[in-house]
Amino acid sequence: MNLTAKQLRKVALKLGYRIKEGKKHLLVYGELGLVTTIPRGRIKPGTLAAILAQMGISKDELANLL
């Protein structure tokens, strides 16, 4: 998958996460605090896999949310 930070931001908001925007990263917060960070721009495959694991969703679920 070739995704950007903007697309992942929309997915995180759909899942009920809060987003705080920094200069180089988006900070994703859940009920218990910081869940993950999303770097701005294009997301590399390994980074995407780590972000999805930290958010608790699979690539199939991500595809359905886009």
PDB file with one MODEL, atoms N, CA, C and O in Angstrom:
MODEL        1
ATOM      1  N   MET A   1       0.839  -1.184   0.000  1.00  0.00           N
ATOM      2  CA  MET A   1       0.000   0.000   0.000  1.00  0.00           C
ATOM      3  C   MET A   1       0.880   1.241   0.000  1.00  0.00           C
ATOM      4  O   MET A   1       1.924   1.279   0.650  1.00  0.00           O
ATOM      5  N   ASN A   2       0.452   2.233  -0.722  1.00  0.00           N
ATOM      6  CA  ASN A   2       1.191   3.483  -0.803  1.00  0.00           C
ATOM      7  C   ASN A   2       0.324   4.573  -0.175  1.00  0.00           C
ATOM      8  O   ASN A   2      -0.534   5.149  -0.844  1.00  0.00           O
ATOM      9  N   LEU A   3       0.544   4.854   1.104  1.00  0.00           N
ATOM     10  CA  LEU A   3      -0.309   5.789   1.837  1.00  0.00           C
ATOM     11  C   LEU A   3       0.456   7.018   2.278  1.00  0.00           C
ATOM     12  O   LEU A   3       1.685   7.017   2.345  1.00  0.00           O
ATOM     13  N   THR A   4      -0.299   8.072   2.580  1.00  0.00           N
ATOM     14  CA  THR A   4       0.284   9.287   3.123  1.00  0.00           C
ATOM     15  C   THR A   4      -0.219   9.492   4.550  1.00  0.00           C
ATOM     16  O   THR A   4      -1.138   8.811   5.004  1.00  0.00           O
ATOM     17  N   ALA A   5       0.394  10.435   5.240  1.00  0.00           N
ATOM     18  CA  ALA A   5      -0.009  10.746   6.611  1.00  0.00           C
ATOM     19  C   ALA A   5      -1.449  11.251   6.655  1.00  0.00           C
ATOM     20  O   ALA A   5      -2.171  10.968   7.611  1.00  0.00           O
ATOM     21  N   LYS A   6      -1.872  11.991   5.641  1.00  0.00           N
ATOM     22  CA  LYS A   6      -3.246  12.513   5.602  1.00  0.00           C
ATOM     23  C   LYS A   6      -4.265  11.380   5.576  1.00  0.00           C
ATOM     24  O   LYS A   6      -5.296  11.444   6.246  1.00  0.00           O
ATOM     25  N   GLN A   7      -3.966  10.340   4.795  1.00  0.00           N
ATOM     26  CA  GLN A   7      -4.884   9.204   4.710  1.00  0.00           C
ATOM     27  C   GLN A   7      -4.946   8.454   6.036  1.00  0.00           C
ATOM     28  O   GLN A   7      -6.026   8.064   6.481  1.00  0.00           O
ATOM     29  N   LEU A   8      -3.788   8.250   6.669  1.00  0.00           N
ATOM     30  CA  LEU A   8      -3.775   7.558   7.962  1.00  0.00           C
ATOM     31  C   LEU A   8      -4.448   8.399   9.044  1.00  0.00           C
ATOM     32  O   LEU A   8      -5.057   7.856   9.966  1.00  0.00           O
ATOM     33  N   ARG A   9      -4.339   9.717   8.934  1.00  0.00           N
ATOM     34  CA  ARG A   9      -5.001  10.612   9.888  1.00  0.00           C
ATOM     35  C   ARG A   9      -6.517  10.400   9.834  1.00  0.00           C
ATOM     36  O   ARG A   9      -7.172  10.312  10.873  1.00  0.00           O
ATOM     37  N   LYS A  10      -7.072  10.320   8.619  1.00  0.00           N
ATOM     38  CA  LYS A  10      -8.510  10.106   8.452  1.00  0.00           C
ATOM     39  C   LYS A  10      -8.941   8.777   9.055  1.00  0.00           C
ATOM     40  O   LYS A  10      -9.990   8.694   9.693  1.00  0.00           O
ATOM     41  N   VAL A  11      -8.135   7.734   8.855  1.00  0.00           N
ATOM     42  CA  VAL A  11      -8.447   6.413   9.410  1.00  0.00           C
ATOM     43  C   VAL A  11      -8.437   6.468  10.939  1.00  0.00           C
ATOM     44  O   VAL A  11      -9.337   5.935  11.588  1.00  0.00           O
ATOM     45  N   ALA A  12      -7.417   7.114  11.510  1.00  0.00           N
ATOM     46  CA  ALA A  12      -7.323   7.213  12.968  1.00  0.00           C
ATOM     47  C   ALA A  12      -8.528   7.950  13.544  1.00  0.00           C
ATOM     48  O   ALA A  12      -9.058   7.556  14.583  1.00  0.00           O
ATOM     49  N   LEU A  13      -8.959   9.011  12.878  1.00  0.00           N
ATOM     50  CA  LEU A  13     -10.133   9.753  13.349  1.00  0.00           C
ATOM     51  C   LEU A  13     -11.396   8.904  13.266  1.00  0.00           C
ATOM     52  O   LEU A  13     -12.241   8.966  14.159  1.00  0.00           O
ATOM     53  N   LYS A  14     -11.535   8.104  12.195  1.00  0.00           N
ATOM     54  CA  LYS A  14     -12.691   7.205  12.069  1.00  0.00           C
ATOM     55  C   LYS A  14     -12.723   6.180  13.195  1.00  0.00           C
ATOM     56  O   LYS A  14     -13.796   5.764  13.632  1.00  0.00           O
ATOM     57  N   LEU A  15     -11.536   5.771  13.667  1.00  0.00           N
ATOM     58  CA  LEU A  15     -11.451   4.771  14.735  1.00  0.00           C
ATOM     59  C   LEU A  15     -11.605   5.391  16.125  1.00  0.00           C
ATOM     60  O   LEU A  15     -11.593   4.675  17.127  1.00  0.00           O
ATOM     61  N   GLY A  16     -11.749   6.705  16.190  1.00  0.00           N
ATOM     62  CA  GLY A  16     -11.984   7.363  17.469  1.00  0.00           C
ATOM     63  C   GLY A  16     -10.738   7.871  18.178  1.00  0.00           C
ATOM     64  O   GLY A  16     -10.807   8.258  19.344  1.00  0.00           O
ATOM     65  N   TYR A  17      -9.611   7.876  17.500  1.00  0.00           N
ATOM     66  CA  TYR A  17      -8.385   8.407  18.092  1.00  0.00           C
ATOM     67  C   TYR A  17      -8.378   9.927  17.962  1.00  0.00           C
ATOM     68  O   TYR A  17      -9.013  10.485  17.067  1.00  0.00           O
ATOM     69  N   ARG A  18      -7.656  10.590  18.861  1.00  0.00           N
ATOM     70  CA  ARG A  18      -7.450  12.032  18.766  1.00  0.00           C
ATOM     71  C   ARG A  18      -6.097  12.276  18.115  1.00  0.00           C
ATOM     72  O   ARG A  18      -5.169  11.488  18.296  1.00  0.00           O
ATOM     73  N   ILE A  19      -5.980  13.359  17.360  1.00  0.00           N
ATOM     74  CA  ILE A  19      -4.751  13.679  16.646  1.00  0.00           C
ATOM     75  C   ILE A  19      -4.221  15.030  17.117  1.00  0.00           C
ATOM     76  O   ILE A  19      -4.967  16.004  17.216  1.00  0.00           O
ATOM     77  N   LYS A  20      -2.937  15.070  17.402  1.00  0.00           N
ATOM     78  CA  LYS A  20      -2.256  16.333  17.674  1.00  0.00           C
ATOM     79  C   LYS A  20      -1.192  16.480  16.598  1.00  0.00           C
ATOM     80  O   LYS A  20      -0.407  15.562  16.362  1.00  0.00           O
ATOM     81  N   GLU A  21      -1.168  17.639  15.944  1.00  0.00           N
ATOM     82  CA  GLU A  21      -0.251  17.826  14.828  1.00  0.00           C
ATOM     83  C   GLU A  21       1.021  18.530  15.275  1.00  0.00           C
ATOM     84  O   GLU A  21       0.977  19.619  15.847  1.00  0.00           O
ATOM     85  N   GLY A  22       2.150  17.893  15.005  1.00  0.00           N
ATOM     86  CA  GLY A  22       3.449  18.499  15.214  1.00  0.00           C
ATOM     87  C   GLY A  22       4.004  18.933  13.868  1.00  0.00           C
ATOM     88  O   GLY A  22       3.318  18.825  12.851  1.00  0.00           O
ATOM     89  N   LYS A  23       5.237  19.423  13.849  1.00  0.00           N
ATOM     90  CA  LYS A  23       5.815  19.885  12.590  1.00  0.00           C
ATOM     91  C   LYS A  23       6.192  18.732  11.667  1.00  0.00           C
ATOM     92  O   LYS A  23       6.005  18.825  10.454  1.00  0.00           O
ATOM     93  N   LYS A  24       6.720  17.647  12.230  1.00  0.00           N
ATOM     94  CA  LYS A  24       7.185  16.534  11.404  1.00  0.00           C
ATOM     95  C   LYS A  24       6.358  15.261  11.565  1.00  0.00           C
ATOM     96  O   LYS A  24       6.460  14.350  10.744  1.00  0.00           O
ATOM     97  N   HIS A  25       5.538  15.189  12.620  1.00  0.00           N
ATOM     98  CA  HIS A  25       4.763  13.984  12.884  1.00  0.00           C
ATOM     99  C   HIS A  25       3.352  14.347  13.333  1.00  0.00           C
ATOM    100  O   HIS A  25       3.096  15.452  13.811  1.00  0.00           O
ATOM    101  N   LEU A  26       2.452  13.394  13.167  1.00  0.00           N
ATOM    102  CA  LEU A  26       1.122  13.470  13.760  1.00  0.00           C
ATOM    103  C   LEU A  26       1.143  12.549  14.968  1.00  0.00           C
ATOM    104  O   LEU A  26       1.563  11.397  14.862  1.00  0.00           O
ATOM    105  N   LEU A  27       0.698  13.041  16.109  1.00  0.00           N
ATOM    106  CA  LEU A  27       0.663  12.230  17.323  1.00  0.00           C
ATOM    107  C   LEU A  27      -0.746  11.684  17.487  1.00  0.00           C
ATOM    108  O   LEU A  27      -1.713  12.445  17.467  1.00  0.00           O
ATOM    109  N   VAL A  28      -0.867  10.387  17.646  1.00  0.00           N
ATOM    110  CA  VAL A  28      -2.160   9.717  17.744  1.00  0.00           C
ATOM    111  C   VAL A  28      -2.377   9.306  19.196  1.00  0.00           C
ATOM    112  O   VAL A  28      -1.586   8.551  19.762  1.00  0.00           O
ATOM    113  N   TYR A  29      -3.457   9.809  19.793  1.00  0.00           N
ATOM    114  CA  TYR A  29      -3.758   9.536  21.196  1.00  0.00           C
ATOM    115  C   TYR A  29      -5.029   8.712  21.319  1.00  0.00           C
ATOM    116  O   TYR A  29      -6.002   8.932  20.597  1.00  0.00           O
ATOM    117  N   GLY A  30      -5.005   7.754  22.248  1.00  0.00           N
ATOM    118  CA  GLY A  30      -6.178   6.972  22.600  1.00  0.00           C
ATOM    119  C   GLY A  30      -6.613   7.356  24.001  1.00  0.00           C
ATOM    120  O   GLY A  30      -6.187   8.385  24.525  1.00  0.00           O
ATOM    121  N   GLU A  31      -7.450   6.544  24.607  1.00  0.00           N
ATOM    122  CA  GLU A  31      -7.950   6.825  25.950  1.00  0.00           C
ATOM    123  C   GLU A  31      -6.845   6.812  27.004  1.00  0.00           C
ATOM    124  O   GLU A  31      -6.907   7.557  27.982  1.00  0.00           O
ATOM    125  N   LEU A  32      -5.834   5.965  26.803  1.00  0.00           N
ATOM    126  CA  LEU A  32      -4.775   5.812  27.802  1.00  0.00           C
ATOM    127  C   LEU A  32      -3.527   6.625  27.499  1.00  0.00           C
ATOM    128  O   LEU A  32      -2.521   6.490  28.195  1.00  0.00           O
ATOM    129  N   GLY A  33      -3.573   7.457  26.486  1.00  0.00           N
ATOM    130  CA  GLY A  33      -2.413   8.276  26.152  1.00  0.00           C
ATOM    131  C   GLY A  33      -1.928   8.037  24.736  1.00  0.00           C
ATOM    132  O   GLY A  33      -2.682   7.593  23.870  1.00  0.00           O
ATOM    133  N   LEU A  34      -0.660   8.338  24.515  1.00  0.00           N
ATOM    134  CA  LEU A  34      -0.073   8.244  23.180  1.00  0.00           C
ATOM    135  C   LEU A  34      -0.093   6.806  22.671  1.00  0.00           C
ATOM    136  O   LEU A  34       0.349   5.887  23.360  1.00  0.00           O
ATOM    137  N   VAL A  35      -0.609   6.623  21.460  1.00  0.00           N
ATOM    138  CA  VAL A  35      -0.675   5.302  20.847  1.00  0.00           C
ATOM    139  C   VAL A  35       0.476   5.127  19.852  1.00  0.00           C
ATOM    140  O   VAL A  35       1.195   4.130  19.896  1.00  0.00           O
ATOM    141  N   THR A  36       0.642   6.101  18.959  1.00  0.00           N
ATOM    142  CA  THR A  36       1.678   6.021  17.945  1.00  0.00           C
ATOM    143  C   THR A  36       1.936   7.398  17.348  1.00  0.00           C
ATOM    144  O   THR A  36       1.201   8.348  17.617  1.00  0.00           O
ATOM    145  N   THR A  37       2.967   7.497  16.548  1.00  0.00           N
ATOM    146  CA  THR A  37       3.225   8.711  15.781  1.00  0.00           C
ATOM    147  C   THR A  37       3.220   8.352  14.304  1.00  0.00           C
ATOM    148  O   THR A  37       3.600   7.246  13.920  1.00  0.00           O
ATOM    149  N   ILE A  38       2.783   9.300  13.479  1.00  0.00           N
ATOM    150  CA  ILE A  38       2.741   9.103  12.034  1.00  0.00           C
ATOM    151  C   ILE A  38       3.611  10.180  11.401  1.00  0.00           C
ATOM    152  O   ILE A  38       3.312  11.367  11.538  1.00  0.00           O
ATOM    153  N   PRO A  39       4.681   9.794  10.710  1.00  0.00           N
ATOM    154  CA  PRO A  39       5.510  10.805  10.049  1.00  0.00           C
ATOM    155  C   PRO A  39       4.761  11.420   8.868  1.00  0.00           C
ATOM    156  O   PRO A  39       3.983  10.737   8.203  1.00  0.00           O
ATOM    157  N   ARG A  40       4.990  12.687   8.612  1.00  0.00           N
ATOM    158  CA  ARG A  40       4.332  13.356   7.486  1.00  0.00           C
ATOM    159  C   ARG A  40       4.905  12.840   6.164  1.00  0.00           C
ATOM    160  O   ARG A  40       6.055  12.405   6.101  1.00  0.00           O
ATOM    161  N   GLY A  41       4.096  12.896   5.124  1.00  0.00           N
ATOM    162  CA  GLY A  41       4.526  12.457   3.803  1.00  0.00           C
ATOM    163  C   GLY A  41       4.161  11.005   3.543  1.00  0.00           C
ATOM    164  O   GLY A  41       3.264  10.455   4.181  1.00  0.00           O
ATOM    165  N   ARG A  42       4.858  10.396   2.607  1.00  0.00           N
ATOM    166  CA  ARG A  42       4.608   8.990   2.248  1.00  0.00           C
ATOM    167  C   ARG A  42       5.082   8.075   3.373  1.00  0.00           C
ATOM    168  O   ARG A  42       6.116   8.323   3.994  1.00  0.00           O
ATOM    169  N   ILE A  43       4.317   7.016   3.627  1.00  0.00           N
ATOM    170  CA  ILE A  43       4.620   6.066   4.692  1.00  0.00           C
ATOM    171  C   ILE A  43       5.239   4.825   4.068  1.00  0.00           C
ATOM    172  O   ILE A  43       4.645   4.218   3.177  1.00  0.00           O
ATOM    173  N   LYS A  44       6.420   4.446   4.522  1.00  0.00           N
ATOM    174  CA  LYS A  44       7.099   3.254   4.020  1.00  0.00           C
ATOM    175  C   LYS A  44       6.397   1.998   4.556  1.00  0.00           C
ATOM    176  O   LYS A  44       5.742   2.060   5.596  1.00  0.00           O
ATOM    177  N   PRO A  45       6.526   0.854   3.855  1.00  0.00           N
ATOM    178  CA  PRO A  45       5.812  -0.369   4.250  1.00  0.00           C
ATOM    179  C   PRO A  45       6.091  -0.831   5.686  1.00  0.00           C
ATOM    180  O   PRO A  45       5.158  -1.203   6.398  1.00  0.00           O
ATOM    181  N   GLY A  46       7.333  -0.814   6.116  1.00  0.00           N
ATOM    182  CA  GLY A  46       7.656  -1.248   7.476  1.00  0.00           C
ATOM    183  C   GLY A  46       7.079  -0.325   8.523  1.00  0.00           C
ATOM    184  O   GLY A  46       6.611  -0.775   9.569  1.00  0.00           O
ATOM    185  N   THR A  47       7.111   0.969   8.243  1.00  0.00           N
ATOM    186  CA  THR A  47       6.539   1.964   9.156  1.00  0.00           C
ATOM    187  C   THR A  47       5.034   1.787   9.235  1.00  0.00           C
ATOM    188  O   THR A  47       4.451   1.862  10.317  1.00  0.00           O
ATOM    189  N   LEU A  48       4.404   1.553   8.091  1.00  0.00           N
ATOM    190  CA  LEU A  48       2.956   1.334   8.061  1.00  0.00           C
ATOM    191  C   LEU A  48       2.578   0.117   8.891  1.00  0.00           C
ATOM    192  O   LEU A  48       1.611   0.167   9.652  1.00  0.00           O
ATOM    193  N   ALA A  49       3.322  -0.974   8.759  1.00  0.00           N
ATOM    194  CA  ALA A  49       3.041  -2.191   9.528  1.00  0.00           C
ATOM    195  C   ALA A  49       3.131  -1.919  11.024  1.00  0.00           C
ATOM    196  O   ALA A  49       2.300  -2.404  11.791  1.00  0.00           O
ATOM    197  N   ALA A  50       4.127  -1.150  11.447  1.00  0.00           N
ATOM    198  CA  ALA A  50       4.284  -0.837  12.867  1.00  0.00           C
ATOM    199  C   ALA A  50       3.147   0.044  13.366  1.00  0.00           C
ATOM    200  O   ALA A  50       2.628  -0.177  14.460  1.00  0.00           O
ATOM    201  N   ILE A  51       2.752   1.041  12.575  1.00  0.00           N
ATOM    202  CA  ILE A  51       1.652   1.930  12.966  1.00  0.00           C
ATOM    203  C   ILE A  51       0.355   1.148  13.099  1.00  0.00           C
ATOM    204  O   ILE A  51      -0.388   1.335  14.062  1.00  0.00           O
ATOM    205  N   LEU A  52       0.078   0.270  12.134  1.00  0.00           N
ATOM    206  CA  LEU A  52      -1.149  -0.529  12.185  1.00  0.00           C
ATOM    207  C   LEU A  52      -1.160  -1.449  13.404  1.00  0.00           C
ATOM    208  O   LEU A  52      -2.195  -1.607  14.050  1.00  0.00           O
ATOM    209  N   ALA A  53      -0.019  -2.054  13.721  1.00  0.00           N
ATOM    210  CA  ALA A  53       0.064  -2.926  14.890  1.00  0.00           C
ATOM    211  C   ALA A  53      -0.194  -2.131  16.175  1.00  0.00           C
ATOM    212  O   ALA A  53      -0.884  -2.609  17.075  1.00  0.00           O
ATOM    213  N   GLN A  54       0.354  -0.935  16.257  1.00  0.00           N
ATOM    214  CA  GLN A  54       0.165  -0.110  17.453  1.00  0.00           C
ATOM    215  C   GLN A  54      -1.284   0.369  17.578  1.00  0.00           C
ATOM    216  O   GLN A  54      -1.783   0.570  18.685  1.00  0.00           O
ATOM    217  N   MET A  55      -1.954   0.548  16.438  1.00  0.00           N
ATOM    218  CA  MET A  55      -3.352   0.971  16.457  1.00  0.00           C
ATOM    219  C   MET A  55      -4.305  -0.219  16.575  1.00  0.00           C
ATOM    220  O   MET A  55      -5.502  -0.039  16.803  1.00  0.00           O
ATOM    221  N   GLY A  56      -3.780  -1.418  16.422  1.00  0.00           N
ATOM    222  CA  GLY A  56      -4.588  -2.626  16.589  1.00  0.00           C
ATOM    223  C   GLY A  56      -5.493  -2.948  15.414  1.00  0.00           C
ATOM    224  O   GLY A  56      -6.582  -3.489  15.611  1.00  0.00           O
ATOM    225  N   ILE A  57      -5.069  -2.627  14.188  1.00  0.00           N
ATOM    226  CA  ILE A  57      -5.863  -2.974  13.021  1.00  0.00           C
ATOM    227  C   ILE A  57      -4.992  -3.691  11.995  1.00  0.00           C
ATOM    228  O   ILE A  57      -3.767  -3.571  12.004  1.00  0.00           O
ATOM    229  N   SER A  58      -5.650  -4.437  11.111  1.00  0.00           N
ATOM    230  CA  SER A  58      -4.929  -5.178  10.068  1.00  0.00           C
ATOM    231  C   SER A  58      -4.969  -4.387   8.759  1.00  0.00           C
ATOM    232  O   SER A  58      -5.665  -3.377   8.653  1.00  0.00           O
ATOM    233  N   LYS A  59      -4.217  -4.857   7.775  1.00  0.00           N
ATOM    234  CA  LYS A  59      -4.224  -4.195   6.465  1.00  0.00           C
ATOM    235  C   LYS A  59      -5.586  -4.312   5.797  1.00  0.00           C
ATOM    236  O   LYS A  59      -6.000  -3.407   5.072  1.00  0.00           O
ATOM    237  N   ASP A  60      -6.288  -5.421   6.033  1.00  0.00           N
ATOM    238  CA  ASP A  60      -7.633  -5.593   5.461  1.00  0.00           C
ATOM    239  C   ASP A  60      -8.600  -4.566   6.064  1.00  0.00           C
ATOM    240  O   ASP A  60      -9.393  -3.954   5.349  1.00  0.00           O
ATOM    241  N   GLU A  61      -8.525  -4.387   7.383  1.00  0.00           N
ATOM    242  CA  GLU A  61      -9.386  -3.400   8.042  1.00  0.00           C
ATOM    243  C   GLU A  61      -9.056  -1.995   7.551  1.00  0.00           C
ATOM    244  O   GLU A  61      -9.948  -1.169   7.356  1.00  0.00           O
ATOM    245  N   LEU A  62      -7.768  -1.732   7.352  1.00  0.00           N
ATOM    246  CA  LEU A  62      -7.354  -0.439   6.832  1.00  0.00           C
ATOM    247  C   LEU A  62      -7.949  -0.189   5.449  1.00  0.00           C
ATOM    248  O   LEU A  62      -8.438   0.905   5.169  1.00  0.00           O
ATOM    249  N   ALA A  63      -7.906  -1.191   4.596  1.00  0.00           N
ATOM    250  CA  ALA A  63      -8.460  -1.061   3.250  1.00  0.00           C
ATOM    251  C   ALA A  63      -9.959  -0.743   3.287  1.00  0.00           C
ATOM    252  O   ALA A  63     -10.454   0.025   2.463  1.00  0.00           O
ATOM    253  N   ASN A  64     -10.675  -1.338   4.246  1.00  0.00           N
ATOM    254  CA  ASN A  64     -12.112  -1.074   4.374  1.00  0.00           C
ATOM    255  C   ASN A  64     -12.392   0.329   4.865  1.00  0.00           C
ATOM    256  O   ASN A  64     -13.428   0.905   4.532  1.00  0.00           O
ATOM    257  N   LEU A  65     -11.484   0.893   5.654  1.00  0.00           N
ATOM    258  CA  LEU A  65     -11.684   2.231   6.216  1.00  0.00           C
ATOM    259  C   LEU A  65     -11.296   3.356   5.266  1.00  0.00           C
ATOM    260  O   LEU A  65     -11.693   4.504   5.468  1.00  0.00           O
ATOM    261  N   LEU A  66     -10.524   3.034   4.233  1.00  0.00           N
ATOM    262  CA  LEU A  66     -10.091   4.082   3.293  1.00  0.00           C
ATOM    263  C   LEU A  66     -11.178   4.477   2.330  1.00  0.00           C
ATOM    264  O   LEU A  66     -10.966   5.343   1.482  1.00  0.00           O
TER     265      LEU A  66
ENDMDL
END
